[in-house]
Amino acid sequence: MLLQNIRARIGARLNGDSEAGFTLIELLVVMLILGILAAIALPAFFNQKDKATDSKAKENAHSAQVAMETCGTENTGGSYTTCNTGRLDVIEPTLPAATGTENLTATPDATGKGYTVEVESTTGNAYAITRNDEGKLSYTCTVTSSNRGGCPGTGEAPGTWSE
């Protein structure tokens, strides 16, 4: 009986019947594949995070532009001379200057018929909306970080973004 039991155990070991699991090579191959996938996915994820942060800055620049237009409408003759960052906070309390999340500047031009609203994103990129004397709006962005985020174009030169 003992001899039959030993033969059964040796036969099972030789056939691989009692062994279950993965070999070391199989585990290493799976880990290598997961490492390659992570190396591809993580940089793309970080770039999307910067784009989302810059998109929030663009949204805040647009909100500040709408508040600037409201301020100009409230003034006699549609002048923007009294419209500054402090006044915009009263008109729109959710602006970043009021909440302290981003740098916001609102500057009327010398004629009082135009202005520039600029928001700096937490990525370091700055987004500006400028209204000239004729009422035409221009949207510019300046890259100050290594990642362009939501500022289209190439290199460190200022680009434009659409409303």
C-alpha positions as CSV (number, residue, x, y, z in Angstrom):
1,M,0.0,0.0,0.0
2,L,2.8,2.4,0.9
3,L,4.6,1.7,-2.4
4,Q,1.4,2.3,-4.4
5,N,0.9,5.6,-2.6
6,I,4.5,6.7,-3.4
7,R,4.1,5.7,-7.0
8,A,0.8,7.7,-7.3
9,R,2.5,10.8,-5.8
10,I,5.5,10.5,-8.1
11,G,3.3,9.9,-11.1
12,A,1.1,12.9,-10.3
13,R,4.1,15.1,-9.8
14,L,5.6,14.0,-13.2
15,N,2.3,14.6,-15.0
16,G,1.8,18.0,-13.3
17,D,-1.6,17.1,-11.9
18,S,-1.0,18.4,-8.4
19,E,0.7,21.6,-9.4
20,A,-1.5,24.7,-10.0
21,G,-0.4,28.3,-10.6
22,F,1.8,30.3,-12.8
23,T,5.5,30.0,-13.5
24,L,7.9,32.8,-12.8
25,I,8.3,33.5,-16.5
26,E,4.6,33.9,-17.0
27,L,4.4,36.4,-14.1
28,L,7.3,38.4,-15.4
29,V,5.8,38.6,-18.9
30,V,2.5,39.9,-17.4
31,M,4.3,42.5,-15.3
32,L,6.3,43.6,-18.3
33,I,3.1,44.1,-20.3
34,L,1.5,46.1,-17.5
35,G,4.6,48.3,-17.2
36,I,4.5,49.1,-20.9
37,L,0.8,50.0,-20.7
38,A,1.4,52.2,-17.7
39,A,4.3,54.0,-19.5
40,I,2.0,54.8,-22.4
41,A,-1.1,55.8,-20.3
42,L,0.3,58.0,-17.5
43,P,1.9,60.8,-19.7
44,A,-1.4,61.1,-21.6
45,F,-3.3,61.4,-18.3
46,F,-1.0,64.1,-17.0
47,N,-1.4,66.1,-20.2
48,Q,-5.2,65.9,-19.9
49,K,-5.0,67.2,-16.4
50,D,-3.1,70.3,-17.6
51,K,-5.6,70.8,-20.3
52,A,-8.5,70.7,-17.9
53,T,-6.8,73.2,-15.6
54,D,-6.2,75.5,-18.5
55,S,-9.8,75.1,-19.6
56,K,-10.9,76.2,-16.2
57,A,-8.7,79.4,-16.6
58,K,-10.3,80.0,-20.0
59,E,-13.8,79.7,-18.4
60,N,-12.8,82.2,-15.7
61,A,-11.4,84.6,-18.3
62,H,-14.8,84.4,-20.2
63,S,-16.7,85.0,-16.9
64,A,-14.5,88.0,-16.2
65,Q,-15.1,89.3,-19.7
66,V,-18.9,89.1,-19.2
67,A,-18.5,90.9,-15.9
68,M,-16.4,93.6,-17.6
69,E,-19.2,94.0,-20.3
70,T,-21.7,94.3,-17.5
71,C,-19.6,96.9,-15.7
72,G,-19.3,98.9,-19.0
73,T,-23.0,98.7,-19.6
74,E,-23.7,100.1,-16.1
75,N,-21.4,103.1,-16.7
76,T,-22.5,106.2,-18.5
77,G,-21.5,106.0,-22.2
78,G,-20.3,102.5,-21.9
79,S,-16.9,103.4,-20.5
80,Y,-14.7,100.8,-18.9
81,T,-12.5,103.3,-17.1
82,T,-13.9,102.4,-13.6
83,C,-13.9,98.7,-14.3
84,N,-11.1,96.9,-12.5
85,T,-10.6,93.6,-10.8
86,G,-12.1,94.8,-7.5
87,R,-15.3,96.0,-9.2
88,L,-15.6,92.7,-11.2
89,D,-15.5,90.8,-7.9
90,V,-18.7,92.7,-6.8
91,I,-20.4,91.9,-10.1
92,E,-19.4,88.3,-10.2
93,P,-18.3,86.9,-6.8
94,T,-17.3,83.5,-8.3
95,L,-14.3,85.0,-10.2
96,P,-10.9,83.7,-9.3
97,A,-9.8,87.0,-7.9
98,A,-12.6,86.7,-5.3
99,T,-11.9,83.1,-4.6
100,G,-8.1,83.3,-4.7
101,T,-7.7,80.2,-6.9
102,E,-6.0,81.9,-9.9
103,N,-4.5,85.2,-10.8
104,L,-7.0,87.5,-12.5
105,T,-6.3,91.0,-13.8
106,A,-8.8,93.3,-15.5
107,T,-7.3,96.5,-17.1
108,P,-9.2,99.1,-19.1
109,D,-7.3,100.8,-21.9
110,A,-6.4,104.5,-22.0
111,T,-9.5,105.4,-24.1
112,G,-11.9,103.6,-21.8
113,K,-13.5,101.9,-24.8
114,G,-11.5,98.7,-24.5
115,Y,-10.0,96.4,-21.9
116,T,-7.9,93.4,-21.3
117,V,-8.9,90.5,-19.0
118,E,-6.1,88.0,-18.2
119,V,-6.2,84.8,-16.1
120,E,-3.1,82.9,-15.2
121,S,-3.8,79.2,-14.8
122,T,-2.2,77.1,-12.0
123,T,-0.1,75.5,-14.8
124,G,1.5,78.9,-15.4
125,N,-0.1,79.5,-18.7
126,A,-1.9,82.8,-19.1
127,Y,-5.1,83.4,-21.1
128,A,-6.3,86.9,-22.1
129,I,-9.3,88.4,-23.7
130,T,-8.7,91.8,-25.2
131,R,-11.5,94.2,-26.5
132,N,-10.2,97.0,-28.8
133,D,-11.8,100.4,-29.3
134,E,-14.0,99.1,-32.1
135,G,-15.4,96.2,-30.0
136,K,-13.4,93.4,-31.6
137,L,-12.4,90.6,-29.2
138,S,-9.1,88.7,-29.4
139,Y,-8.2,85.6,-27.4
140,T,-4.5,85.1,-26.7
141,C,-2.5,82.7,-24.5
142,T,1.0,82.8,-23.3
143,V,2.9,79.6,-22.3
144,T,5.1,79.9,-19.3
145,S,5.4,76.2,-18.4
146,S,7.0,73.3,-20.2
147,N,3.5,71.9,-21.1
148,R,1.3,73.9,-23.6
149,G,-1.8,72.5,-21.9
150,G,-4.8,74.2,-23.6
151,C,-2.7,76.8,-25.5
152,P,-2.5,75.7,-29.1
153,G,0.5,76.5,-31.2
154,T,4.2,75.6,-31.1
155,G,7.1,76.6,-28.9
156,E,7.0,79.4,-26.4
157,A,5.4,82.0,-28.7
158,P,1.9,83.3,-27.7
159,G,-1.0,81.5,-29.4
160,T,-4.7,82.2,-29.8
161,W,-7.6,80.3,-28.5
162,S,-11.2,80.5,-29.5
163,E,-14.1,81.6,-27.4
